[in-house]
Amino acid sequence: MTRSFPRTILTMLLICSLALLAGCAFPGFLQQTKKEPPKPRQPRTTTVALVVPSGQLASIVSSLTSGARLAAQQQPASAPVKVQVVRTEGAWLKTLAALPENSVIGGPLTESAYLQMKQAGILDRKATFAFMPELPAGDEGTAAWRFFPSMNDQVNAIVELAVDKLGVSTMASFGPQDKYSQTITSLLEQKLAAENVILQRITVTGSPDSWGNIAKPYVNPIQDEATGVLTPQTPFEAVFLPDSWRRLSSVHTAFASNGEDRLYMFGTMLWDGYNTRGTQNANQYALVAYPSAYVASRAPASLTKTNYATFWGALGYDFVRFASRLNIKGRPASTEVCAMARQAALMNFVLAPISYDSRGKATQKLFMVQPGVAGSSLVDASALLRARAEAVERASERAATPAELETTPLGSGGTVQRPVTQPRGPIIRTTPHSSHKLSLPGAF
């Protein structure tokens, strides 16, 4: 007993020493140590890099970047976004290559800038969504993605309204021979053919003063000898105008001078933004409609009260919100980016909604709009049908009612006699975009 007692004391002292070294607490000897709570994880910031042309189209670039920064300010604290503007000058490719891992690239790229990015390997390192109507063959959904309306999107919107809602069964195109006009007209022709609608092509050449003569054989008007009224024999109900807004008045006059003012007139996105403050002559555009990606009435108040409440401002605004939803890190495999894009696009767009198929191909369901007093407004198909019926009725009344005649010059084609009451209200010229190049990034 006497020998075991010191051993017991030594054993207890050893255990207590080990406990102290290990930071343990024994009841009655040490107080329990409290663990510090884990630090909250900082939310991961997404960098949205907007590649913009250097020294060109300052107003467009300003609207785009301002809309993007507004969206970044409105992002929740859990999904912060930093907007970085990269101009295509100097060492811009190195700037893109040095972007943080959590970066998404977008912007109105020129073909040249896009190819430089591809050759420099940027597309392999960062997910890139180009604001371009189309990408080089084979690239969409593999090398890069689109975040912009295409010609196909425009054609789909026109056909849906004209054929599906208005019941148009015959149509003509009336436009120049430039590449843009020919390309989009061919796409429309193919789409109409699938709906069993034949498109009559009318090629426009020369001065607008001579367009009445170009339209005449197609309208084939019959002039009443007693009244001088021109009765059109036009074999189509609508005309597609793949040209700038400033030509609309001349086209309308070309047909009206031959007695035809009953046609639906469909334009392209070249007309978008021609007069954002509206027009006082909206009633004269009752049969005019064209596709658009932006309608002010759909935009949030925070955007509409700014001076960049435009298509470009909304584009920047939507892209930041879309990019933040990708939750991207690095450059995932293309199939993963396709899936991410499909999921991210399930949001409320300010622009016409964009969607992606399983291969990463983008489709934008464009609006069809009409000129209005307060700017463009969504088309009401029933109102268009009524306007067409009223135009047909007015034409019938003219044919049945004698009227005082006047002589109207038709440029190089001579003159034609017609009643002063016919046709009613030719479209009045407005101040248009100086060029369609202001509307499409492909012209940068």
Steps between C-alpha positions, in 0.01 A plus 500: 500500500775742593692440175194528273392838637785704344440319169136602509595864565750498213247346265242768580755779451601356163138482380436859604815620321397326180154651526646847533727448200213371286276793593241267651281586797432271787209565733617681804845574359464713176233727348357390159663694207246659258559452124481809279213490243615454138540821304222557242607428144537810287266493196685436177505805272428449131696724265306596189742625235339704222718513189410816307638663185754772556401853403181399318132557564548665837128531574442128453798404715390746769146357510628142508746554783262722699227237485750235609621706797142571609430125511823440694391757760170317541657157547437343843792484740504123459581529128722806444608601151786717382471656154826548313504682164773389260554706187653331199823694507850455633554180696129419524552128434742478791244678718242236412746217563575642847135519608411327828389139493136592561460705182255512212579691181236677291473794267425621147793328334605566146590203286863609520499528880329163533761330282785664691353371827466154354855492368634626833327214682268727699193297402666188641564669837187710558132446424418756231154620397529717191250773420499396135211392273697190403829324573736326257376160386536235767595741781164563665461273799859374482750788484262779604135588549267777379308753705343696217211469249571328169348547155310177557347646815378800300354285224326271750331799665380641167362168378326427830314832480436509126402138438382364834318809634406709197439215257723644226528251216690711244800728552760693304839643591601846381865570568850565368762249389742547790620200700283566804180535297566193289594282798200582718262483204625151417441391860146642488436327168601163650289549809195605298544204267471271803164668565393458133531875438683616188711816517513726193839673484512858371851643468533873557754700300553865415358810667192473726327733254495213251366235737140568397591368157664193657188424704253572218514168308444311824210718613364512143251782573191551285401864459133589476453729200217694662639554851874448450503267800773235493382153595798280596522137395781417745550122531636518855368625836825602668843631411829437678745791506858387581633855498557791737214693658565810292388310186157410637340823384633452147376141486155601623485776241609261223199276566256780590574683174365190327186496712619238750482597868352181646822303554646389830860624508751300701849624578804369684693593812674763288195712585540451874574819687433728201309737728511404866298809594208390286325655203207735469386318185441160657161459329680494165686184600191291565615221264872515587672252735854382562693278745667642808684364802412792728173662600523773763176399668661175618808661655535561876456855624864516605596464134223697330572814702859511368624639170621154396159336497570355154559161344871529582439608858261208552751265335769591752248481783379152405846363428635579846201329661538202266878470557459505879258208476753289311698465825797420281853413602775486241402361161293184543453255214273634227224255589503634857485861383201407279321356802590802713372738233170313471449527874614863528261604222203399717478855629277801442657688211455870433575424136310244298580170674799296386516122530761235420453150368704200612771585245535857624325665205327822601149606398342832587123529481478852365206735539313644204445871551346805332599868507308692765465845651709394801739278304457149371225288654409135480292402201133425554418250226127570520567873453713422194221289354254784553737752342536278194122458471454878522762556230322253271168675567647842420635364173153374408346837582751678278414273210129576544526879555600754232764744625687804386820401324851628553825426321784358711857476370664158507859601439653369182189295426277794402169579670182327601155642566328404821226636727608734777342269756711204395701361663443635849793609715828392344758425761679818602878494519657511843858541609643147473823335603762618256580137432402151602858466620391667822271207569714198430837430667620317191565839346752610761 
